[in-house]
Amino acid sequence: MKKAKHPPPPMAARPKILLVDANNMAYRSAWRLREWPGLAFLGVIHEVFEFLSEDPHDYAVFCFDDRRPKFRLKLWPEYKSRRAEHRRASHESEKTYETYKASIAALPELLRRLGADCARCPGFEGDDVIAALALRRFGDCAITILSEDLDFIQLCDGERVGVYHPSKRKYERRCPDGWLYRKMLIGDASDNLPGLPGVGAVKADRLLDSLAPIGSFAEMTEHARIMANAGNRDAASLYASRDMLERQMKVINLRRVARAANRKTVITAGAFDARAFMDYAPLAEGMRKHPDAKSPRLLPWRRLFAGMARMEGFLEAEEIPSNVV
């Protein structure tokens, strides 16, 4: 028997949840703290604390990559395949990446000892974990995604889900119409997705405007076919490349995988332990290598995450699956 659906609570009554893109924030911190590579992972925690000091939330989850999903590699075998080549482009890039790898390896256990909660999904990327939590697990909550990754704009709905970009100190609240189709046409060099050859941002906007209104990918390609027959070269190129473009759109569409990722996503609860935190080998080694660095102040973090621990009971009462903690 299906449960009766109830209307969601008004925005003011909804819990505010922060979903931290841990991999993205760790990479950002690796660049920002290059002079202190042994302690770059602390930059993630400091930045999250600063954000929450300005915009308090009821609960926070740090979301991590597991690995590239097989379905993406099946759709696009070259997905992210050139990142190693980009890293080797300069000594500085390679060194920053090594700092990032050390940071992302140290963060989960460091966060656990601080009392913070971490989420991971076997066989999925951190982006998929965030989509699963934002759209499924915490579907009745107000969500802020902390990340520099522009792909999360597709999750913004103008009301419940938003993204905060730390470098710009700016919130994104609404996904522009046709954003996913525009991304598909332009491509993404960092993910090795070429998009439609010869089409940049300006031409993509012009092409999508000429194809509007677009209700689905099939509808867009049908419009393109009609325009191609009328002599529009860009529309003809789109129609000829429709299979390739559809595969790329499936790769970048985070809503498509939210349900599957939610079933496997596990949130591991942290437990504050000051001694275990200060004795944690990566932190102790980093402090030894950088004696000029200030010792972490634990009390603010303890207060922050201890206050959030009470949130778990509320979420469980809202029939959140038992693997949340």
N, C-alpha and C positions, 0 to 999 in steps of 0.2 A: 504494500500500500504506500503510495507516494505521500510525502509530507506536504502539508499546505504551505504555500509560499507566503512569507510575510514581507511587507514593504521594508526596505532598509531604513535604519534610523536616520534622522536628519544629520547633516554634516557636523553640527556643533556637538552632537552626542556620540559621534563615532570615535573610537580610539585612533590616535595618530601613531602610525608605525613608520619607522625609518628603515629602509632596505639599503644597505651599504654595498656597493659594487667593489668588493675587497680587492680583486685583481686590478681593476682600473685605478683605484686609489693607491695601491701599492706601487704601481708603475709611475704614477704621478709623483709620489713621494720619493721614489728612487731618483728622479730627475731633480727634484727640489733640494734634496739633501745629499747631493753627490759628495760633498766634503766630509760627510759622516756616514759612509756606506754601511758601517757595522751597526748603525742605529736607525737606518732609514725606515724600518717598520714602525718605529714610534711615531713617525709623521702621520701615519694613517689614523692612529688613535687620537693624536692631538687635534687633527683636522675634524674628526667626528665630534670630539668634545666641544670644540669651538662652535661648530654648527648647532649642536644641541643646546649650547648656552644661549644662543640667539633665538632659536626656534625649538622649544622643548617638545619632545614627543613622548608617548607613553611606553614605547617599546622599540627596540632596535635589533636588527638581525644582520650580521655580516655574511654576505653570500659569496661563495667561492666556486671557481671552475673545478670540474673533475677532468673531463677530456672532451675533445671534439666529438660531437655525436656522429654515429655511423650514418644516420639518415642524411646529414648534411654532406658528408664525404661521398655518399652514393649519388646525391644530386649534383655535387660539384667537387670532383676529386682534387681540384687545385685549391680548395678552400684553405686560406691562410698559409698556403705552402711557401710563400716567398718571404715570410717574416724573418726567417733565419738569415736570408740574403740581405735584408734591410738592416738587421742588427750588425752584420759584418761590414756595413758601409763605412763605419768609422770606429776608431778605438773607443771614443767616448760612448757611442751607442752600445758597443759590446760590453763595456764596463758597467754601464747603467743597467743593462739587462741582467748581468750577473748579480748586481745589487738587488734588483727586483726579484730574481729567483730566490735569493737568500731570505728576503723579506716575506715573500708569500709562503715560504716553507715554515717560517717561524711564527707567523701571525695566528693561526688557529689555536695553538696551545697557549700562546701569550694571552690571547683574548679570553680563553677558558679560565685562566688563572686570575684574570681581572673580573670575572663574573659575567662576561658578555656571551651572547649566544651566536652560534655559527651555523650556516646552512650549506648543504652540499647535496647534489643529486648524482648518483652513479650514472656515468655515460652521458652527462649533459654539461653544458657550460654554465657559468655564473649568470649570464644573461637570461638563460632559460629558467634558472632557479628564481630570479627576481620576477620574471613574468608569471611563474606559477604561484608565487606567494602573493603578488599584487592582484592578480585576476581571479585566483581560485581560493587559496588557503585563507587569505585575509580579505575576501571579496566584499565584506561589509564595512571595512575600515578605511580611514583616510590614509593614503600612502604617499610618502616622499621617497624617491629614489635618489641616492647620493652618488653621482657619477659624472664623468666628463664625456661618456659615450653617448653620441647623438642618437643611436639606435633606439634608446628608450623613449624618445619623443612619440613613437608610435603607440605607446601605452597610455599617454596622457588623454584624459577625457574631458578636461575643462571643469571638472568638479572634484572627483574623488582621488585620482592619481595624478601626481606631478613629479617633475624631475628638478633637482637643484644641481647647477654646475658650479663647483667651487672656484674655478679660475675666473669665471665671469661674475661670480656672486649674484647669480641670476636664476630665477625659477622659470621653468617651462610648464605651463598649465594645460595647454590645448595642442592637439596634433593638427597641423594644417591639413586641409582637404587634399587628398591625393598624395600624401607624403610618401606612402609605401611605393606607389607607382613611380614617383619622382626618383626615389632612392634606387629603384630597380633600373631605371633608364640611365642614371648617372654612374652607377656602380660604386664600388668601394675598393680602392687600391690596397688598403691595409688588410682586407680579407681576400684579396685577389679575385674580386668580382668585377669584370670589365664593364658591365652595363652594355648599352647600345653604342657601338663604335661611332665616333664622331659627334656624340651628343653630350654636351655639358649642361650646366645648370640653366642657362638662359634658353637654350634650344629645347631642353626637357620641359620647361614651363610653357613654352610656346606650343609645343606638340601636345601636351596634356590639355591645354586650353582649347585647342582645336578639336580634340577628341571628346570633350565633356558633353553631357554628363556621363560619368563612368560608374556603373553599379557593380561591376565584376571584371575580372581579367578577360573573360570570354567576350563581354560586351565591349571592352576596350579594343581587343583585336578585331572584332567585327567592324567597329568604327574605322579602324586603321585600314582594313581591307577595302572598304568603300572609298575612303579618301585616296588610297593607293591607286585604285582604278580611275580616279579623277586626276591623277598625275602628281600627287603629293609624294615627294621622294622620301622624306623622313618617315611618313606613315608606311610607305612601302618597305622601308628598312625594318621598321618595327614589326610589321606583319611577317616578313621573311624570317625574322629572328625570334618569333613568338615562343617557340619551344625552349630555347636557351634562356630567354627572359623570364619565363614562368618558373623554370628551375631556380634561377637566382632569387626570384621573389619568395619562393618557398624557403630558401636558405635564410633570408633576413626577417621573415615574418615570425615575430616572437609569440603572437597570439595563437599561432597554429600548434605550438608545442606545450602550451601552458597546462592543459589537462593531463597529458602524459607525464610531464615532469613533476607535477604536483603529487602524483601517486607514489613517486619514488623519493621525493625530497625529504631529507631528515634534518631537523634542527636540533643541534646538540647544545644542551644547556651548560652555561658556565657556572663556576662556583668560586667566589672571591677567596684568594689565599695570598696574603701579602708576602709571606716568606717564600712561598713557591714561585711567586712572580719575580721577586728580586733575585732568586737563585737560578732562574731559568737560564740555561747555558748561553743561548744567543744574546740575551740581554747582558749577562755578566761579562761575556767576551767583548761585546760592543762597548761597554763602559770601560773595560780595561784598555781597549785600543783608542778610546776617545776620552781621556781623563778630563778634558775641558768641558765635556757635556754635563749638563745639570742632571742630577739624579731624578728619576720620575717621581712626581708627587702623586701618591696613591689615593689619598683621601677623596679628592673630587671624583675620581673614577669609581671608587667604591660606592659613594653616595649615588652616583648616576645609575650604575647598573643594578645596585640593590633595590633602588626604587622601581626599576623596570621589572624586577623579578615578580612583583605582585601582579603584573599584567598577565602572566601566563595563566593564572587561575581564571581570570575573566575570559580569556580567549577560549579556554577549554569549556567554560560554561556556555559559550556560543557554538558548541558542537564542532570545534576544530578537531581534526583527526588526532588520534592519540600519539602519533609520532612527532608532534610538534616539539615535545621535550624528551 
